[in-house]
Amino acid sequence: MNIGCIVEYIDQQKIVSAVILSEKKGKLRLLNENSREVNFSEKRLSHISQLSLDTALSKTALVNHLKQATETRKRLAETIDIRELWEIFHDEPEEIDLDAMTLFCFDPPLTPDHEAAVVRAFFNDQLYFKVNNAIFTPCSPEQVEGKKRQIKEGARREGLIAKGAQWLTLMQADQLPETPIPVDPGVIEILKSYYLQGSDSHFSAVAKQMLKKSDLSAPEQLFKIFVNAGIWDIDENIDLLAMQIATRFSDTVLGATKKLSQTQSHVFKDPQRIDLTDIPLITIDGQSTQDYDDAISLENTENGYRLGIHIIDVAAYIKSGDPIDMAARYRASSIYMPDDKLPMIPPSLSEDLCSLKEGQTRPGISTLVKMNRFFEILEYKIVPSIICVHKQMSYTEANLLNGKNDPITSLYKIATLLREKRLKAGGIQITLPEVNVWLEDNREIRYAKIDRENPSRMLVSEMMILANSLMAEFLADHNVPAVFRSQAPPRQRIFKGIETALMPNFLQRKQLSRAIIGIKPELHAGLGVKAYATATSPIRRYHDLLTQRQIKSILGIGKAYSKLELEEILQTIAVPMANSGRIQGARKRYWLIKYLETMRGKSFETLVLDCHRDYYNILLKEFMLEARLPHSGLKLKVGDILHVTIQHADARRNQLSLFAA
């Protein structure tokens, strides 16, 4: 390649003219039309001209010659109609070299400028021809249409980037206008998606360009902008958005719900249902509970007692595969949070028609347990029933009646004996307290530590375990698949019986085997029962609704799911079921840390749960909240008690900084 030869190369999507100043083994030193010297590879040149310049000329003279050549070639390129050439060639597509294409574009005599103009023209319009190594191949009409769509989409993309960058820049102003700054909804959806999903977002590349052009360095900065724009609340539940959890029911579901509420009398006409409305049923729940799915009764008999655990027959209203059922399946579970509740089925069902409200007749599935006067189980039966709750109690009310009133006193005795029996069979009772968090109407954060071992809570827990284990036995005896929960024995047993101290319970919990959901009855070592099914909460857990339908099929009402159908459904609801648990835990933690944001400088007692190389995992006992404490020269061991001071809390970032008091 000759020194002084005029060449062209592509830089930032533009063709640049240059002259070769020197060459060594394919490596060129060029002076370009912008008066810059650059090093370049011969292989990267887009055109090599036969025209040469005298490199002995001054730099200014060389640059002027290059600029003149560029202008000449631009003017020539503008005379070429690429689409007209494509109309000529595309019917019989053949490869055309640069010399032939130049002849098609210009009349002789031809110069290197004409040839370079052809290269420029086809570079500027790449819609109709593929160009590779100076070979031109016409595209098919389908390919041209595809390219047009790409160009249109590219223009739309660039337009969105410009709009997004402009809006983000305006939203960073020190003082925002009182009226909202208008923005393309598409921009908001792109930025939301990027904030929630990061690089996994389909729009991440576009969003990154928006941020870059508006001088934002991190996607975390978007949250404040969304809040300032009124798009999100300062306490927005980001996990709900990221996991795409539905917060509203569709019009189809609501329509089906309304229709169901108007035509529900048929559920009582089934002759197989036993009328138990004369039996005084009670419910025992939290004070704020609005969806009642279980009730208890205790009757005196000639030789002892008849214990009843009655579950609302949700399946009597909601049929498998109908719109309400499919919405419930998609949700898999109700989600209870300090600031919100997302029911599995619409509230008009979960809190009314499908709820065991006091004084309201409802269809039920009743487990009736015959006991002798020593509260030993003699036999049981499960029946479809018609029931009516006579009294609704809170846990507090039931606790006050314990020891003073039947049936509460006797029910507590039965629950105590049931628990002793389970523990003797190898059951493990974890007695960690629970912290309940809620928001008052004025958004004030409140919390209360709950002893899950208090009499009324223990009573209800044991009754539900009994009902679930008996229903599991019933299903197993009839060889019907259902949603069974099993658990292998613990890897190590830390204690036997009831242990109230925190540390042994945490240690024991770490040793528990993972609970398994399956369709075959197997040992549940943690509960101390041979088989266990979840069936007592059909309002709030889809697992329980499935099992309820299986039980009813044995009783002659409805059709059972096959093994394959159950397996497919369980696979479908596994992710939303897991997500609901994550949401509940994360949201509770959010509001506890939010509460601690106002506690900077306050000290709390903690328990060391684990020791790691760089930090201790500790428990703030007051809130049952786990956090990390840096070593900072401390010499602690598992089980140590120490006081820590709140240094910094940020609920949005899930940050809790502590130091030893």
C-alpha positions in Angstrom: 0.0 0.0 0.0 1.5 3.3 -1.2 2.4 6.2 1.1 0.1 9.2 0.2 -2.8 7.0 -0.9 -6.3 8.4 0.0 -8.3 5.9 2.0 -11.5 5.9 3.9 -12.6 4.2 7.2 -15.6 4.1 9.4 -15.6 5.9 12.7 -18.7 6.4 14.9 -21.0 5.5 12.1 -19.4 8.0 9.7 -17.0 7.6 6.7 -13.8 9.5 7.2 -11.2 10.4 4.5 -7.5 10.1 5.3 -4.1 9.9 3.8 -1.5 7.2 4.5 1.6 8.8 6.2 3.4 5.5 6.8 2.9 1.7 6.7 4.4 -1.2 8.5 3.2 -4.8 8.2 -0.4 -3.8 7.7 -0.4 -1.1 10.4 -1.0 2.3 9.0 -0.5 5.8 10.4 -3.1 8.1 8.9 -3.8 11.8 8.8 -7.6 12.3 8.6 -9.8 15.1 7.3 -10.2 16.3 10.9 -6.5 17.0 11.1 -5.9 14.1 13.5 -3.2 11.5 13.2 -4.5 8.0 14.0 -3.1 4.4 13.9 -5.2 2.0 11.9 -5.3 -1.5 10.6 -5.3 -2.0 6.8 -8.1 -4.6 7.2 -10.4 -2.0 8.7 -10.4 0.4 5.7 -13.7 0.7 3.9 -12.2 2.0 0.7 -8.7 2.4 -0.9 -8.4 4.9 -3.6 -5.9 5.1 -6.5 -5.6 8.8 -5.8 -2.5 9.9 -4.0 -1.4 13.1 -2.2 2.2 14.3 -1.8 2.9 13.8 1.9 5.6 16.4 1.6 2.9 19.0 1.6 2.0 20.8 4.8 -0.5 19.2 7.2 -3.0 22.0 6.4 -2.7 21.4 2.7 -3.2 17.7 3.1 -6.3 18.2 5.2 -7.7 20.7 2.7 -7.3 18.1 -0.1 -9.0 15.5 2.0 -11.9 17.8 2.7 -12.3 18.6 -1.0 -12.3 14.9 -1.8 -14.9 14.2 0.9 -17.2 17.0 -0.5 -16.9 15.7 -4.0 -17.7 12.1 -3.0 -20.7 13.3 -0.8 -22.2 15.2 -3.8 -21.7 12.2 -6.1 -23.2 9.8 -3.5 -26.3 12.0 -3.3 -27.1 11.4 -6.9 -27.4 7.6 -6.5 -30.9 6.2 -6.0 -30.4 3.0 -4.0 -34.0 2.0 -4.2 -34.1 2.3 -8.0 -31.1 0.1 -8.2 -32.8 -2.5 -6.0 -35.9 -2.5 -8.2 -33.6 -3.4 -11.1 -31.7 -6.2 -9.4 -33.9 -7.8 -6.7 -36.0 -10.0 -9.1 -32.9 -11.9 -10.1 -30.5 -11.4 -7.2 -26.8 -11.8 -8.0 -23.6 -10.6 -6.4 -22.3 -7.4 -8.0 -18.8 -6.2 -7.4 -17.7 -2.6 -6.8 -16.6 -1.9 -10.4 -19.8 -3.2 -11.9 -22.0 -1.2 -9.4 -20.0 2.0 -10.1 -20.8 1.5 -13.9 -24.5 1.1 -13.1 -24.4 4.3 -11.0 -22.3 6.6 -13.2 -21.5 7.2 -16.8 -17.8 7.1 -17.9 -15.3 8.4 -17.6 -15.1 7.1 -14.0 -12.7 8.2 -11.3 -11.8 6.9 -7.9 -14.2 9.5 -6.5 -17.1 7.8 -8.2 -16.1 4.4 -6.8 -15.8 5.9 -3.3 -19.2 7.7 -3.7 -20.8 4.3 -4.4 -19.3 3.0 -1.1 -20.6 6.0 0.7 -24.1 5.8 -0.8 -24.6 2.2 0.1 -23.2 2.8 3.6 -25.7 5.6 4.2 -28.7 3.4 3.0 -28.3 -0.2 4.1 -32.0 -1.0 3.6 -31.9 -2.7 0.2 -28.5 -4.3 -0.3 -26.1 -6.4 1.8 -22.6 -5.2 1.3 -19.6 -7.4 2.2 -16.0 -6.9 1.0 -17.2 -4.5 -1.7 -19.7 -7.1 -3.0 -23.3 -6.0 -3.3 -26.2 -8.4 -2.9 -29.8 -7.2 -3.2 -32.1 -8.2 -0.3 -35.4 -10.0 -0.9 -38.6 -8.0 -0.4 -39.2 -9.9 2.8 -35.8 -8.9 4.1 -36.4 -5.3 3.1 -39.7 -5.2 5.1 -37.9 -6.8 8.0 -35.3 -4.1 7.9 -37.9 -1.4 7.7 -39.5 -2.7 10.9 -36.1 -2.8 12.6 -35.5 0.8 11.5 -38.9 1.9 12.8 -38.3 0.1 16.1 -34.9 1.6 16.4 -36.3 5.1 15.9 -39.0 4.4 18.4 -36.4 3.1 20.8 -34.2 6.2 20.4 -37.3 8.4 20.9 -38.1 6.7 24.1 -34.5 7.0 25.3 -34.6 10.7 24.6 -38.0 11.1 26.4 -36.9 9.1 29.3 -33.6 10.9 29.7 -35.4 14.3 29.5 -38.0 13.3 32.1 -35.3 11.9 34.5 -33.3 15.1 34.1 -36.3 17.3 34.9 -37.2 15.1 37.9 -33.8 15.7 39.5 -34.4 19.4 39.8 -34.1 20.8 43.3 -37.7 22.0 43.3 -40.3 20.2 41.3 -43.4 21.9 39.9 -46.7 21.5 41.6 -48.3 19.9 38.5 -46.9 16.5 37.5 -44.3 16.5 34.7 -45.9 14.7 31.7 -44.1 11.6 30.6 -44.8 8.8 28.1 -46.3 5.8 29.9 -43.9 3.5 28.0 -41.0 5.3 29.6 -42.3 4.6 33.1 -42.9 0.9 32.3 -39.3 0.6 31.0 -37.8 2.3 34.1 -40.0 0.3 36.5 -39.1 -3.0 34.8 -35.4 -2.1 35.1 -35.6 -1.0 38.7 -37.5 -4.2 39.7 -35.6 -6.8 37.5 -32.2 -5.1 36.9 -30.2 -6.7 34.0 -32.9 -9.4 33.7 -35.3 -6.9 32.5 -36.1 -7.1 28.8 -35.8 -3.3 28.7 -32.5 -3.1 30.6 -30.4 -1.8 27.6 -32.9 1.0 26.9 -33.2 1.9 30.6 -29.4 2.1 31.0 -29.2 4.5 28.1 -31.9 6.7 29.7 -30.0 6.8 33.0 -26.7 7.4 31.3 -28.1 10.4 29.3 -29.6 11.9 32.5 -26.4 11.5 34.6 -27.9 8.9 37.0 -25.4 6.4 38.2 -27.5 3.6 39.7 -31.0 2.2 39.3 -31.6 2.6 43.1 -31.9 6.4 42.4 -35.1 5.7 40.4 -37.1 4.9 43.6 -36.9 8.4 44.9 -37.9 9.8 41.5 -40.9 7.5 41.3 -42.0 8.6 44.8 -41.5 12.3 43.9 -43.6 11.7 40.7 -46.4 10.2 42.7 -46.0 6.9 40.9 -45.0 4.9 44.0 -45.6 5.4 47.7 -42.7 6.0 50.0 -43.4 2.5 51.5 -44.2 0.8 48.1 -44.1 -2.9 48.4 -41.4 -3.6 45.8 -41.5 -7.3 46.3 -45.1 -7.5 45.2 -44.2 -5.7 42.0 -41.0 -7.7 41.3 -42.8 -11.0 41.8 -45.7 -9.8 39.7 -48.2 -10.8 42.4 -51.8 -9.9 41.6 -53.3 -7.3 44.0 -56.8 -7.2 42.3 -59.2 -9.7 41.0 -60.2 -9.5 37.3 -63.7 -8.4 36.3 -64.4 -12.0 35.2 -63.6 -13.3 38.7 -65.6 -10.5 40.4 -68.6 -11.2 38.0 -68.5 -14.9 38.9 -68.3 -14.0 42.6 -71.4 -11.8 42.4 -73.3 -14.5 40.5 -72.2 -17.1 43.1 -73.4 -14.9 46.0 -76.8 -14.6 44.4 -77.3 -18.3 43.7 -75.8 -20.2 46.6 -78.8 -21.8 48.3 -78.2 -25.1 46.4 -75.3 -26.0 48.7 -77.7 -26.9 51.5 -79.9 -29.2 49.5 -77.5 -32.1 49.2 -79.2 -35.0 51.1 -75.8 -36.3 52.2 -75.2 -33.4 54.4 -75.9 -33.9 58.1 -77.6 -31.0 59.9 -75.4 -30.0 62.8 -76.7 -26.5 63.3 -78.0 -27.3 66.8 -74.5 -28.1 68.0 -73.0 -24.9 69.6 -69.9 -24.2 67.5 -67.2 -21.6 68.5 -64.4 -20.0 66.6 -61.2 -18.8 68.3 -59.1 -16.4 66.3 -57.1 -13.2 66.4 -59.0 -10.0 67.2 -58.5 -8.6 63.6 -59.5 -11.9 61.9 -62.2 -11.5 59.2 -62.0 -14.9 57.4 -63.1 -17.7 59.7 -62.5 -21.2 58.2 -62.5 -23.4 61.3 -64.8 -23.9 64.3 -64.8 -26.3 67.3 -67.5 -28.0 69.3 -67.6 -30.3 72.3 -70.7 -32.2 73.3 -71.2 -34.4 76.4 -72.4 -37.9 75.6 -73.6 -40.8 77.7 -70.1 -42.3 78.0 -67.9 -39.3 77.4 -67.6 -36.6 74.7 -68.0 -35.8 71.1 -65.3 -33.4 69.8 -66.1 -31.6 66.5 -63.6 -29.8 64.3 -65.6 -28.1 61.5 -64.2 -26.6 58.4 -66.1 -24.3 56.0 -66.8 -26.2 52.8 -65.3 -23.8 50.3 -65.5 -26.4 47.6 -69.3 -26.3 47.9 -69.1 -22.8 46.3 -66.0 -22.8 44.2 -65.8 -25.5 41.6 -62.5 -26.8 40.2 -61.5 -25.0 37.1 -64.0 -22.1 37.3 -62.7 -18.5 37.1 -62.6 -18.0 40.9 -60.8 -21.3 41.4 -58.2 -20.5 38.7 -57.6 -17.1 40.3 -57.1 -18.9 43.7 -54.7 -21.4 42.1 -52.7 -18.5 40.6 -52.4 -16.9 44.0 -52.0 -20.2 45.9 -52.3 -18.5 49.3 -53.7 -15.5 51.0 -50.9 -13.0 51.9 -51.1 -11.2 55.3 -48.9 -8.2 55.7 -48.7 -5.4 58.3 -50.1 -2.9 55.8 -52.3 -5.0 53.6 -54.0 -8.3 53.0 -54.2 -10.1 49.6 -56.9 -12.8 50.0 -56.8 -16.0 47.9 -60.4 -15.6 47.0 -62.4 -12.3 46.7 -63.3 -10.7 50.1 -67.1 -11.1 49.5 -66.3 -14.8 49.7 -63.4 -15.1 52.1 -65.0 -12.7 54.6 -68.7 -13.5 54.1 -70.1 -16.4 52.0 -67.2 -18.8 52.6 -66.5 -17.6 56.2 -68.0 -19.1 59.4 -69.7 -16.0 60.6 -71.6 -16.1 63.8 -75.2 -16.9 63.4 -74.9 -17.8 59.6 -75.7 -21.2 58.3 -72.8 -22.7 56.2 -71.9 -25.9 54.5 -69.0 -27.7 56.3 -66.8 -30.7 56.4 -67.0 -31.9 60.0 -64.6 -34.3 61.8 -66.5 -35.8 64.7 -64.3 -37.5 67.3 -65.8 -39.9 69.9 -64.0 -39.8 73.2 -64.4 -41.5 76.5 -64.5 -39.5 79.7 -60.7 -39.6 80.0 -60.6 -37.8 76.6 -59.1 -40.8 74.9 -60.1 -41.2 71.2 -62.4 -44.1 70.5 -63.3 -43.5 66.9 -64.0 -40.7 64.4 -65.9 -40.0 61.3 -65.8 -37.3 58.7 -69.1 -36.0 57.3 -70.4 -33.3 55.0 -72.4 -31.1 57.2 -74.6 -28.0 57.7 -73.2 -25.9 60.6 -73.7 -22.6 62.4 -71.3 -20.8 64.6 -72.9 -19.8 67.9 -70.1 -17.8 69.3 -67.0 -16.1 67.9 -64.2 -15.5 70.4 -60.8 -13.9 70.3 -57.7 -15.7 71.8 -57.9 -13.2 74.7 -61.5 -14.0 75.5 -60.9 -17.7 75.3 -57.9 -17.4 77.7 -60.1 -15.6 80.2 -62.7 -18.4 80.1 -60.1 -21.2 80.5 -60.6 -22.8 83.9 -64.0 -21.0 84.4 -66.1 -22.2 81.6 -66.9 -25.2 79.4 -66.3 -26.1 76.7 -63.1 -24.0 76.8 -61.7 -25.6 79.9 -62.4 -29.2 78.6 -61.1 -28.3 75.2 -57.8 -27.1 76.7 -57.5 -30.3 78.7 -58.0 -32.3 75.5 -55.4 -30.2 73.7 -52.9 -30.7 76.5 -53.4 -34.5 76.3 -53.2 -34.5 72.5 -49.9 -32.6 72.6 -48.4 -34.9 75.2 -49.3 -37.8 73.0 -47.6 -36.2 70.0 -44.5 -35.4 72.0 -44.3 -39.0 73.3 -44.5 -40.1 69.6 -41.4 -38.1 68.8 -43.0 -34.7 68.0 -40.9 -31.6 68.4 -42.5 -28.4 69.7 -40.7 -25.2 68.7 -42.0 -22.5 71.2 -40.5 -19.4 69.7 -42.7 -16.3 70.3 -44.1 -14.4 67.3 -44.1 -10.7 66.8 -47.3 -9.3 65.2 -46.8 -6.0 63.4 -49.6 -3.7 62.1 -50.3 -0.2 61.1 -52.9 2.1 62.7 -55.2 4.2 60.6 -52.7 7.1 60.9 -49.9 4.8 59.6 -48.3 4.5 63.1 -46.4 1.3 63.4 -47.5 -1.0 66.2 -46.2 -4.4 67.3 -47.0 -7.0 69.9 -45.0 -10.1 71.0 -47.3 -13.1 71.0 -46.8 -16.2 73.0 -47.9 -19.0 70.7 -48.0 -21.3 73.7 -50.7 -19.4 75.5 -53.7 -21.7 76.3 -56.1 -20.6 73.6 -53.5 -20.6 70.8 -52.2 -24.0 71.9 -55.8 -25.2 72.0 -56.6 -24.2 68.4 -53.3 -25.4 67.2 -53.8 -28.9 68.6 -57.3 -29.1 67.3 -56.2 -28.3 63.8 -53.3 -30.8 64.0 -55.7 -33.5 65.1 -58.2 -32.7 62.3 -55.5 -32.6 59.7 -53.9 -35.9 60.9 -57.3 -37.6 61.0 -58.2 -36.4 57.5 -54.8 -37.6 56.3 -55.6 -41.0 57.8 -59.0 -41.0 56.2 -57.5 -40.3 52.8 -54.8 -42.9 53.2 -57.3 -45.6 54.3 -59.3 -44.9 51.1 -56.1 -44.7 49.0 -56.9 -41.3 47.6 -54.0 -38.9 46.7 -54.0 -35.6 48.4 -51.7 -32.8 49.6 -49.7 -34.5 52.3 -47.0 -32.9 54.3 -44.2 -35.0 55.7 -41.0 -34.5 57.6 -38.1 -36.9 58.4 -36.8 -37.1 62.0 -34.5 -34.3 63.0 -30.8 -34.6 62.3 -30.3 -34.1 66.1 -32.6 -33.8 69.0 -31.7 -30.9 71.3 -34.4 -31.3 73.9 -37.5 -33.4 74.6 -40.9 -32.1 75.7 -41.5 -28.4 76.0 -38.6 -26.0 76.2 -39.3 -22.3 76.6 -35.8 -20.8 76.4 -35.0 -19.1 73.1 -31.6 -20.6 72.3 -32.5 -24.3 72.5 -35.5 -23.6 70.3 -33.3 -21.9 67.7 -30.7 -24.7 67.8 -33.5 -27.3 67.5 -35.1 -25.5 64.6 -31.7 -25.7 62.7 -31.7 -29.4 63.2 -35.2 -30.0 61.7 -35.4 -31.8 58.4 -37.1 -30.0 55.5 -40.8 -30.4 55.3 -41.9 -32.1 52.0 -45.2 -31.6 50.1 -46.3 -34.7 48.2 -49.3 -36.7 47.3 -48.5 -39.8 49.4 -49.0 -40.1 53.1 -45.8 -40.3 55.0 -44.5 -39.8 58.5 -44.4 -36.3 59.9 -41.8 -36.7 62.6 -41.9 -33.0 63.6 -45.6 -33.3 64.6 -45.3 -36.9 65.8 -48.1 -38.2 63.5 -48.1 -41.0 60.9 -49.6 -38.9 58.2 -50.5 -35.3 57.9 -52.7 -33.4 55.3 -53.4 -29.7 55.1 -57.1 -29.3 55.0 -58.2 -26.9 57.7 -57.7 -23.5 55.9 -59.4 -23.8 52.5 -60.2 -20.0 52.5 -56.5 -19.1 52.6 -54.5 -22.0 51.2 -55.1 -23.7 47.9 -53.4 -26.8 49.2 -56.3 -27.2 51.7 -58.9 -26.5 49.1 -57.5 -29.4 47.0 -57.5 -31.7 49.9 -61.0 -30.8 50.8 -62.2 -31.8 47.3 -60.4 -35.1 47.7 -62.1 -35.8 51.0 -65.5 -34.9 49.6 -65.0 -37.3 46.7 -64.7 -40.1 49.2 -68.0 -38.9 50.8 -69.7 -39.1 47.5 -69.7 -35.4 46.6 -67.7 -34.4 43.5 -64.9 -36.0 41.6 -61.4 -36.6 42.9 -58.3 -35.3 41.2 -56.1 -38.0 39.7 -52.6 -38.4 40.9 -51.3 -36.8 37.7 -53.7 -33.9 38.0 -52.6 -33.2 41.6 -49.0 -33.4 40.7 -49.5 -30.9 37.9 -51.4 -28.5 40.1 -48.8 -28.7 42.9 -46.1 -27.9 40.4 -48.1 -24.9 39.2 -48.7 -23.4 42.6 -45.2 -24.2 44.1 -43.7 -20.8 43.0 -46.6 -18.6 44.1 -46.8 -20.5 47.4 -43.1 -19.9 48.0 -43.4 -16.2 47.0 -46.3 -15.6 49.4 -44.1 -16.8 52.2 -41.2 -14.6 51.1 -43.5 -11.6 50.7 -45.0 -12.0 54.2 -41.5 -12.3 55.8 -40.0 -9.5 53.9 -42.8 -7.1 54.5 -42.9 -7.8 58.2 -39.1 -7.2 58.4 -39.6 -4.0 56.4 -42.0 -2.5 58.9 -39.9 -3.6 61.9 -36.8 -1.9 60.5 -39.0 1.1 59.6 -40.0 1.3 63.2 -36.4 1.1 64.2 -35.5 4.0 62.0 -36.9 6.2 64.8 -34.9 4.3 67.4 -31.4 5.5 66.6 -29.3 5.5 69.8 -31.7 3.1 71.6 -30.3 -0.1 73.1 -31.9 -3.5 73.0 -31.1 -7.0 74.4 -29.9 -9.5 71.8 -29.0 -13.2 71.6 -26.0 -14.5 69.6 -27.4 -17.1 67.3 -24.3 -17.9 65.1 -20.7 -16.9 64.8 -19.2 -16.3 61.4 -15.7 -15.1 60.3 -16.6 -11.5 59.9 -19.8 -11.1 61.9 -22.2 -12.5 64.4 -25.8 -13.4 63.6 -27.8 -12.0 66.5 -31.5 -11.8 67.5 -33.1 -8.6 68.8 -35.3 -10.3 71.3 -37.9 -7.6 71.6 -38.7 -7.9 67.9 -37.6 -11.4 67.2 -35.6 -9.8 64.4 -32.3 -11.3 63.1 -29.4 -9.0 62.2 -25.7 -8.9 61.7 -23.2 -7.5 64.2 -19.6 -6.9 63.0 -16.9 -8.6 65.1 -15.2 -5.3 66.0 -12.9 -7.0 68.5 -15.8 -8.7 70.3 -15.3 -12.2 71.6 -18.7 -13.8 71.6 -20.1 -17.3 71.5 -23.5 -18.8 70.6 -26.0 -18.2 73.3 -24.3 -15.0 74.7 -26.6 -12.1 75.7 -25.5 -8.6 75.0 -27.0 -5.2 74.5 -26.7 -3.4 71.2 -27.4 0.2 70.1 -29.2 1.1 66.9 -26.7 3.1 64.8 -28.6 3.2 61.5 -31.8 1.6 60.1 -33.0 1.9 56.5 -36.1 -0.3 55.7 -36.0 0.4 52.0 -32.4 -1.0 51.7 -33.0 -3.7 54.4 -30.1 -2.2 56.4 -29.8 -2.4 60.2 -26.4 -1.2 61.6 -25.8 -2.1 65.3 -22.9 -1.8 67.7 -22.3 -3.3 71.1 -23.6 -0.9 73.8 
